[in-house]
Amino acid sequence: MNFSDQRTFPARMAMLAETAAFVEAFCNRAAVPRDDALRLTLIVEELFTNTIAHGHRGDSDAPVDIRLLRDAGDIEIVFEDRAPAHDPTERRRTPPSSLGATLDERPVGGLGLQLVAGLAASFQYAREQGRNRLQLVLKCRS
């Protein structure tokens, strides 16, 4: 049985709670187990926050589209924004050099996308029609 849902949010930090509520409602309807729902929420929150902070460099009325699809044991996430072109999968290929440093020596940031990539079974990027498009697959563990 397939479940899908899609919403568009303005790229504003004030909308972060609404994105989490959207994910929670989807997970409830699609009977996604709690641990998987928490991982999905973390992924969406990280991508949304990065779009605002790094893509738009602050709040914007530009749309962020989030589509979720549950098919058997997988959840597909399609995340699209209109921020300047940026391929976050390149960073996955080259982890930050600070990974081996102590917590006191590490700069702030740079690990969120590593976390997202580690949670997702696949993580793909495309630039289409002036939009960044991330497509991720989360394998349900439960």
Beta strands, then each sheet from edge to edge (+ up, - down):
strand 1: 2-10
strand 2: 63-71
strand 3: 74-81
strand 4: 122-128
strand 5: 131-139
sheet 1: 1+ 2- 3+ 5- 4+
end
